[in-house]
């Protein structure tokens, strides 16, 4: 840790932090250096998860919020963050972001706010514009509900306007799965024709309908022939077999291509950040696939943590927090 935060001290009496205001001001006014990041991330994780562990403090949330805001600013300014990485950070710092879906198509990124029976869709063709929006509104992005964040994004980015419509190809899909919801159509910046039905999103190219997000469907009566397959939208763009193949090659030191390594580390962070969204007994194959890799890192973290990169240390600590949180939840069921 640099000397900047060496004197950072939480003063508490009976679990109430006495110097919340001065600590928040100190974090906001103090220059964060690279050496400070492990300390500040560890402090953030400890305070953010205090209620689930020792519950040492009763009023830690303002400090967590300021840490979230200043760390996010640091990462954007110093780590050359792309849009994917920022959204990963936001899933950790703002739990409502677990309800955000992200789909890439035709060089665009669709951000989808899923409301179960409906969706809002924003189309992003310029990542820098999105990043600048986050940087100038960090407090909103880390502390407000996804609905409020989406309202901000809709006023600054490209919101796809949907209007009720009819279309033979979409109608076939609706009839096949007995979806009793109206159909809507809209266009993105590239004039791609998009459809939404309930909370599903589709794109039409010529005479073919491509499913970008499968709507949440109600299972048919077991006596009927039609079997509706529920697609888990958490993994709509995640290929488990691809991850396992890449993981095994990484563990065997067979991957040297920078783009493959970058993709793998993104997938690892994605699986870590979605741990708490997996219910007990569900998606076990995703948990198992991640655990194989994390167990290797945990051995190094326990025996010789200096061999790990800053990113891997953060991954291990976040993984441990999420794992303990899930374990604690299971014990109380």
N, C-alpha and C positions, 0 to 999 in steps of 0.2 A: 504494500500500500504506500502511496506517496504521502508526503508530509501534510497534504491538504486536509485529510480526514483523520489524522492521527489523534486529534483531541475530541473527536465526535463521541459524545457520551450521553446516553439516555438516563435521565434522572426520574425515578418513579417512587411513589409512596402508595402502598396498598394496591399496586397494580395500575395506578393512574400516572401517566407520564406527565411530569410537571413542566417540562420545557418543550412541548410540542411546537409552539409557535416559533421559538428561536431555532429549533432544529430544522424546521421547514425553511425558514429564511436562510439558514446556513447552507443547506443543500442547494437552494436556488442561486445563491450568490457565490458559491465556491466552484472554481474551475475543476472539472472532472478530468483526470488523466487516465491513461490506459491501465496503469498499475492500481487505480482505485476500483476498477470494474468488478473483480472477484469479491472484494469486500462489500461493495454496495449491492451487488446481486444477492450475496448471501444474506445481508441484512434485510433486503427487500423480501426474500423468500421466507425468512424467519418471521418477520412481522406480518406478512400477508397470510401466513398459515398459522399464526399464533392461536387463533380460536380452535384449531383442530389438534393442537398439541398441549403445551403447558398452560395456555391461556394466561400468560404472564401479565398482559396489558389489557386495559379496557378502552383505550382511546388512541390506538396506533394507526387508524385508517388515514388520517391526514398525512402522516409521514409516508405511508405506502403510496398514496396518490402522487405526492411530490417526487418520490423516488421513481415511480413509473414514468412520470412526465420527463424528468431530467435524463433518465437513462435512455428513453426513447429518442430524445433530442440528440444525445451523444452518439447513439448508433447510426442515426441518419446522417449526421455531420461527419463522422469519422470512419464508418465501416463501409461506405459506398453501397448502402443497402439497396436492394431492388425491391420491387413491390411484394414479391413472395415472402421475402425475409421479414419485411415490416408487418405483414399480416400474421406471420408466425409469432412475432413478438407481441402483437396485440391480443392474440389468443391467450397468451400467458398473463398479460397485464390487465386485460379487460375480459372477464369470463363470458360476457354476452356475445363476444365474437365467435364463440363455438357454434352459433346459429347462423353464421355467414357462410354461404357457399361460394366457391370460386371456380369458374370454368373458363378454359381457354379455347377459342375457336377463331380461325381465319385471322390470326395475328392480333386479336382483341382479347381482353379479359372481361368476363361478365362477373360482376359482384351481385350476389342474390341474397336478399333478406327474406328468409323463409318464415311465413306466418301460418304454416300448416295447411290452410285452405286458400292461400294466395301467396304471391311473391312480388317483390319490387326488384327491378333489374336496372343496374347501372353498367354501361358499356365504357371501358377504358381503352383508349388507343394511344395514350401518352403516359407512360409510367411516371415521368418526371412531374407532370401536373398533379398526379395523385400524391407523390412523395412530398411535393411542396405544400399541398393542402394539409397533409398530416403534420408537417413541421410547423406550420403556422397555427395549427389548432390541436396541439398535442394534448392539452387538458381535456378537450372534448372527446378525443379518441380514446383516452385511457380511463375516463371516469364516467362518461355518459352511457345510457343504454344504446343498444345497436339501432333501435328505432330513431333516436335522436341523432346519432352519427350518420345514419342513412339520409335523414332529412338534410343534414349539412352537405353530404356528398351530392345529393340530387340537385342542390342549388348551384353546385360548382362544377360537377362533371356531367357526362351525357346520360340523362335518364331516358330509358326507353318507354315511350308512351304506348300503351296497349289499348286497343278498341275492340269491342265485341265483334266477332266475325263468324263466318262459316267457311269450311274448307273440306273437300271430300276426303282427302288423305287423313287429316286430323280427325275427322268425323269417324273414320274407320277405326282409329285407335281408341277413341272415346267409346264407341259402341262395343268394341272387343272386350274392354275392361269394365264396361258398365259404369263409367264415370259420369255422375249426374251433375256436371258443372259446365257452365258456358265456356266457349273458346274465345280467346283474345289473340290479336295479332299486332305486331309492331315491327319497326325496323331500326337497326343500329347504324353507326356512321358509315359503314361500308355497304349499306342497303341490303344486308342480309335480312330475310324475312323470318321473324321469330314468332313462335306461338307459345302461349301459356294456357294450361288447363289445370285448374286447382293450383298446386304448388309444383307442377312439372313444367319444364322448359324444353322446347323443340325448335329446330331450325329446318327449313325446307330448302333443298337444293334441287332445282328442276322438279322431277316428279318423285323425289325420295324425301322421307321425313327422318331426320336424325334426332335421337333423344339425347339431350344434353343433361337433363336432370329428370329422373323418373318421379312422377307424382306419388305421394303416399297413398297407397291403395288399401281398400278394405278387402280382406280375404273373402272369397266366395264360400257359400255353403259347401261343406265337404261332399255332399251328394251330387253337386254339379260337376260337369266335366272340366270346366275352365279352372285352371290353377293360377292364381295371380302371384307373381314373384315380387316380393318386396325388395327393392334395391336399397342398400344402405348408402345414403348420400354422403356420409362421411368419407367414403372411399370411391366416389364417383370417378375420380381421375387418378386413382392409386392402383397400381398393378402389383399385387402381393408376390406373385411368382417372379416378377422382374426384380423386386426388392430382395428376395431371398437369394436369387442368383448373384446379384451384385454384392450382397452382404458376404456370401461365402467367398467370393473372389477377393473382397477387401480383407477379410480375415486371413486369407492365404497369401496376402501381399501380391496379388496378381493384377491389381488395378493401378495403372500409372497415368491414365488419361485424366487430365484435369476436369474435363466436363463430366465424366462419369463419377469422379469423386465428389464433385459439387452436387450432382444429382443425388448421390447416395446420402450425403450429409443432410440435404434438404429432407429426404424421406425419413431419416432417423428423427430429425426434429419434429416432423409432422406426426409421426407415431407417438412420440413422447407427449406432444401437446394435446393429442386426442385420447390419452390414456383414461382420463376421468370421464370421458363420454361413453366408454364401453361398459355396458352393464355386466354384472357377474354372470359368467357362463356364455356370454355372447361375444362374437368376434374373437374367440380364443386364439384363432390362428394368427391374428395380427399381433396379439400380445406375445405369443410364443416366438414369433419371428423376431420381434424387437428384443425380447429377453436374451436370446442367443448372443446377440451382439453386445448388449449392455452388460451381460455377465463378464465378458472379456474386459470391458472398460472398468468395471467395478473392481476386478482383481488388481489392475494397475493403480486405480484410485486409492485402494487400501494399502498397497505395498510401496508404491513409488509415484505419488501424484505429480511430481515434477516432470514426469515423462509425458504428461497429457497437455494438450493445447488448452488455451483459455476456453475455446468453444466446447471442447470435450468435457472440461470440468463443469461448465454451466449445464451441459446436457446431463451429466451424471447427477448433479445436485437436483436438477428439476425432475429427473426420473425418480430419484429417491423420495422426493417430496410427494410426487403423484402416487407412487407405489404405496407409501405409508398412508396417504389420504384414502386410497381405495381400500386398504386393509382395515383401517379404522372404521370406515363406513360398513364393511362387511360384518365386523364384530358387533355393530350396533343393530344389525337387522334381526 
